[in-house]
Amino acid sequence: MSTVAKLLIGVTLAGTTLGLALLAVIARWSRRRGGFGPRASVWVRTVTVVPLGLGGWLLGVLLIWTVGPDDFVASASVIVPGRA
């Protein structure tokens, strides 16, 4: 496997792991403490948008790369399920 492929897979796995970990932390926090306060809720909605969005998209990319390794990252099979 080339260095570029290792880098792509590493970044994709790291982004997916970050998104899933952040989602788990939010779920655990809200389950234990009954939700967020008004100020914390604004911060959660502001700060977590990008990591959760990228994490979900990268998870879709990993799934597509596993099922159809010849698909391009910007092809319709990757983009359309994420937009639905």
C-alpha positions in Angstrom: 0.0 0.0 0.0 1.4 3.4 -0.9 2.0 6.2 1.5 -0.9 8.3 0.1 -3.3 5.4 0.6 -2.1 4.9 4.2 -2.6 8.6 4.8 -6.1 8.7 3.3 -7.2 5.7 5.3 -5.6 7.1 8.5 -7.3 10.4 8.1 -10.6 8.8 7.3 -10.5 6.4 10.3 -9.4 9.3 12.6 -12.3 11.5 11.4 -14.8 8.7 11.7 -13.5 7.8 15.2 -13.7 11.5 16.3 -17.2 11.8 15.1 -18.4 8.6 16.8 -16.6 9.5 20.0 -18.1 13.0 20.1 -21.5 11.5 19.5 -21.0 9.0 22.3 -19.9 11.8 24.7 -22.9 13.9 23.9 -25.3 10.9 24.4 -23.6 9.9 27.6 -23.7 13.5 29.0 -27.4 14.0 28.1 -28.3 10.6 29.6 -26.5 11.2 32.9 -27.4 14.8 33.4 -30.7 15.1 31.6 -29.5 17.3 28.8 -27.5 20.5 28.5 -28.1 23.9 29.9 -29.0 26.8 27.7 -25.4 28.1 27.3 -23.9 24.7 26.9 -26.5 23.8 24.4 -25.5 26.7 22.2 -21.9 25.7 22.4 -22.7 22.0 21.6 -24.8 23.0 18.6 -22.0 25.4 17.4 -18.9 23.4 18.0 -20.0 19.9 17.1 -21.5 20.6 13.6 -18.3 20.2 11.7 -16.8 17.1 13.5 -20.2 15.3 13.4 -20.8 16.2 9.7 -17.3 15.2 8.6 -17.4 12.1 10.8 -20.6 10.9 9.2 -19.4 11.6 5.7 -16.1 9.8 6.3 -18.0 6.9 7.7 -20.0 6.8 4.4 -16.7 7.0 2.5 -15.3 4.1 4.5 -18.5 2.1 3.8 -18.3 2.8 0.0 -14.6 2.0 -0.1 -15.3 -1.3 1.6 -18.2 -2.2 -0.7 -16.9 -0.8 -4.0 -13.2 0.1 -3.8 -13.2 1.5 -7.3 -15.6 4.3 -6.6 -14.3 7.8 -6.5 -14.9 9.8 -3.2 -17.0 12.5 -5.1 -19.1 10.0 -7.0 -22.8 9.8 -6.8 -22.7 6.6 -4.8 -20.9 8.4 -2.0 -22.6 11.8 -2.1 -26.2 10.9 -2.7 -26.7 8.7 0.4 -25.3 11.4 2.6 -27.7 14.0 1.2 -30.8 11.9 1.7 
